[in-house]
């Protein structure tokens, strides 16, 4: 039997399990928690007592999806509370996508009992370890609290781990028995998230290579945005006079109007000038990127320069290319040290890269056509301003990657394990934001739209090709447009929640101009099923 804790080691107050949970969540600085309508009333009251806002949802999937977009938008952990924990099985896809895309979530759930198990309770699996085992491959850490003293310690530990180094979901479960007991919870340790520092010799070598290069080039990945390093990226590019290519998720890491921005995407999904500069570069610095299949068009990029690959996770270095210089470190810490060294060097370039980019950068073009194609919609959307842009990438929405983005307001996924970012992001953000989705995403998330549409603001634009196409990655590594034999028609359902259906350029323009800033605007845009893309190819 463990020894009772001294009062000075505890928070100094006897608490029930539910109060200890609310206390530690508040101590972590969390003000908003996503949950479901089935959250027990006593827990809800306890969180309100501590000034924590509860965002209610119909399902745990919806709660997880909104916490996912909240985490991306605010660059912090999205917190979800689900009672009982087994309902999390409804949101496995969201957790898996957060794990793959490095989005931090703190998932708090319950087990029915830690003392007498296996009694076939409602919402109980065969053993208490089953749910944790299911979540094991898609969570960074898993903890269980079976005493009130452990609640504060384990919740804080998981929160810290979710935000440390490569950010990912963390899972903690609490035995419901503890809600009926009282004890002195342990004081939080006030631990800060950890970030890997770069090796100084490595930084010095990278600085030397870049300073002596004739044509250095930077590939910026999502790690630049996640580490809040956009300003450092721009400063680095300007010091080196180096062109910058971003991955799809890193759009906005450097303003699209910046003279050194060469475009987004690599290989067959890259711009002509970006691919030209990449092939000519004698040194290439890759920052915070896994070089995903989507951003590289199936790893189709061509280059010959000296490669230096930075990533917070060493596992992701060497999988796609074998770099001449690996750099396992937090992108922000690495950039700061690199900039310090480069500012001490006299760097000059013979080539006017800005002029070359300006002359060779071209806008996408379309051949003559009658009905709306995806890029027609994109060209109209970019004439308006938005606080945030949430995108569910698919075959029909893929041209949206050519939208010019001036700052880090672009949020999407490249693993595509779950659909709904473009809806959950708008609902959660409650600002003048834009959501871009396809019709299958709208169908899958109709319940979320119905339940939340009255409290939401912003604009959701549905690229509706009646689900005639999909993103095909089976025929080759390069994603292409595949054709389906399926039709989705939910126009009536969409109209019941206030959607406007348009099928011409002028109707779409009017709908965008006449949006109501005080409510949610849903625009159902009819896309020609035989559309052509400015980025993707169609399979025959």
Protein Blocks (a to p, Z undefined) as FASTA:
>chain_A
ZZdddfklmnoiacdfklmmmmmmmmnopabdcddfklcfklmmmmmmnopacdddfblk
lmmmmmmmmmmmnopacddddddfklmmmmmmmmmmmmmnopacddddddfbfkbghkop
ghiafblklmmmmmmmmcfbdcddfbfklmmmmmmmmmmmmmgojaddddddddfklmmp
ccdddddehiacddddddfklmmmmmmmmmmpmbdcddddfklmmnopmlmmmmmmmmno
pacdddfklgojacfklmklgbecehjlbcfklmmmmmmpcbdcdehiahiaklnnooaa
ccfbdcddddfblklgojlpccfbdcdddfklmmmmmmmmmmmpccddfbdfklmmmmmp
ccddddddfbdcfklmmmmmmmpccfbdcddddfklmmmmmpccfbdcbccdfklpaghk
lmmmmmmnopacdddddfklmmmmmmmmmmmmmmpgcjdddddehhpaccdfklpmbdcd
dddfbdcdfklmmmmnopacdfbfklmmmmmmmpcfkbccdddddddfkbccfkbccdZZ
